């Protein structure tokens, strides 16, 4: 009995230290959120949301899409359906050319992400290399109409930031990307966002964390910290947050389906997932 008392005392002391550590960590996160809120001028409020496993998202019923898609295209603002000089097929009457921009630091997986989305479509297509960015096209058939996504992948170097104006002009969506295993690339998102919004204040913002397959190898406490910071940034930017992996095709296609559905107000939804250790989706 006398031997158990010191052990119990040590156990109780360890538990008290752990509780204080977690309390301190939550306070630091809240303090960081307030700093971010003041710097961006937007409130950050977390909702008490249930944790749910990742659910498969169904594709929109063809009947609901076919019946209204053409009408939705007709209501798009003129600047959305822009024709760029890189399109060789822009004379097609049923083609809707739309522009998407990818922004983020270098070496974070933007090119791998884009190659995975292109799939077999990238074969036989020569990406157009301009100063500071790459340009590639992908055409989809949705509701009887063809959508040609012109995707502008901006280099992440300092020199490429001067090309943001050209890359973001007339974009319908801007993907702000960062490496989930590198917090400095997440911090850089703010700078990319502020620069992009000077030239395009209306595009749909998407915050994307890449290399999820490497992220889940990190200690669970570090995963929680990075995920919390990413969620705070997404709230501040009024953006939808996706964790993705080009290697295992996690949420890559889903992101572009989400953009299409959001742009044309189609009946297609994603499930929020806040479970640490799973690919987070938050909005």
DADA-V488403 format. One record per pair of residues at least 12 apart in sequence whose ideal C-beta (glycine too) atoms are under 8 Angstrom apart, sorted by the first residue. I is the first residue (numbers start at 1). J is the second residue. Records with the same first field share a line. If there is no record, write none. Layout:
I->J + J
This chain:
25->225
29->225 + 228 + 229 + 232
32->229 + 232
33->232
36->232 + 233 + 236
37->236
39->190
40->190 + 236 + 237
42->235 + 236 + 237 + 238
44->232 + 235 + 236
45->235
46->231 + 235
49->272 + 274
51->274 + 275
52->271 + 272 + 273 + 274 + 275
53->273 + 275 + 278
54->271 + 273 + 275 + 278 + 279 + 281
55->271 + 273
57->254 + 257 + 268 + 269 + 270 + 271
58->268
59->257 + 268
60->261 + 266 + 267 + 268
61->267
62->143
64->266 + 267
65->142 + 143 + 266 + 267
66->143 + 144
68->143
69->142 + 143 + 144 + 145 + 264 + 266
70->143 + 144 + 145
72->264 + 265 + 266
73->96 + 145 + 264
76->96
79->170
80->98 + 170 + 172
81->96 + 97 + 98
82->97 + 99 + 170
83->97
84->97 + 99 + 150
86->128 + 135 + 137 + 150
87->137 + 148 + 150
89->148
92->146
94->144 + 145 + 146
95->139 + 145 + 146 + 147 + 148
96->145 + 146 + 147 + 148
97->148 + 150
98->147 + 148 + 149 + 150 + 172 + 263
99->149 + 150 + 151 + 152 + 170 + 171 + 172
100->149 + 150 + 151 + 152 + 171 + 172 + 173 + 174 + 175 + 256 + 259
101->151 + 152 + 154 + 167 + 168 + 171 + 173 + 174 + 175 + 196 + 200 + 203
102->114 + 151 + 152 + 153 + 154 + 175 + 177
103->154 + 164 + 167 + 168 + 174 + 175 + 176 + 177 + 192 + 196
104->154 + 156 + 175 + 176 + 177 + 178 + 185 + 188 + 189 + 192
105->156 + 178 + 179 + 184 + 185 + 188
106->155 + 156 + 157
107->156 + 179
108->156 + 177 + 178 + 179 + 182 + 185 + 210 + 211
109->177 + 179 + 210 + 211 + 246
110->153 + 156 + 177 + 210
111->134 + 153
112->210 + 246 + 247
113->177 + 208 + 210 + 244 + 246 + 252
114->136 + 151 + 153
115->246
116->246 + 249 + 252
117->138 + 252 + 253 + 256
118->136 + 138
121->138 + 139
122->136
125->137
130->163
131->163
132->154 + 155 + 159 + 160 + 162 + 163 + 167
133->152 + 153 + 154 + 155 + 160 + 163 + 166 + 167
134->152 + 153 + 155
135->150 + 151 + 152 + 153
136->150 + 151 + 153
137->149 + 150 + 151
138->151
140->260
142->260 + 264
147->260
149->256
152->167 + 171
154->167
161->195
164->192 + 195 + 196 + 199
165->198 + 199
168->196 + 199 + 200 + 203
169->199 + 200
170->200
171->200 + 203
172->203 + 204 + 259 + 263
173->203 + 204 + 205 + 206 + 259 + 263
174->196 + 200 + 203 + 204 + 205 + 206
175->206 + 208 + 255
176->189 + 192 + 193 + 196 + 205 + 206 + 207 + 208 + 237 + 239
177->207 + 208 + 209 + 210
178->207 + 208 + 209 + 210 + 230
179->209 + 210 + 211
180->209 + 210 + 211 + 212 + 214 + 215 + 226 + 230 + 243
181->211 + 214 + 215 + 218
183->226 + 229
186->209 + 226 + 229 + 230 + 233
189->207 + 233 + 237
190->233
193->205 + 237
204->259 + 262 + 263
205->237 + 238 + 239 + 240
206->239 + 240 + 242 + 255 + 258 + 259
207->230 + 233 + 234 + 237 + 239 + 240 + 241 + 242
208->241 + 242 + 243 + 244 + 255
209->230 + 241 + 242 + 243 + 244 + 280
210->244 + 245 + 246
211->245 + 246 + 247
212->243 + 244 + 245 + 248 + 250 + 251 + 279
213->245 + 247 + 248 + 250
215->243
216->277
220->276 + 277
223->276 + 277
224->276
227->243 + 276 + 280
230->243 + 280
231->274 + 280 + 282
234->282 + 283
240->258 + 270 + 281 + 282 + 283
241->280 + 281 + 282 + 283
242->254 + 255 + 258 + 279 + 280 + 281
243->279 + 280 + 281
244->279
245->279
250->279
251->279 + 281
254->270
258->270
270->283
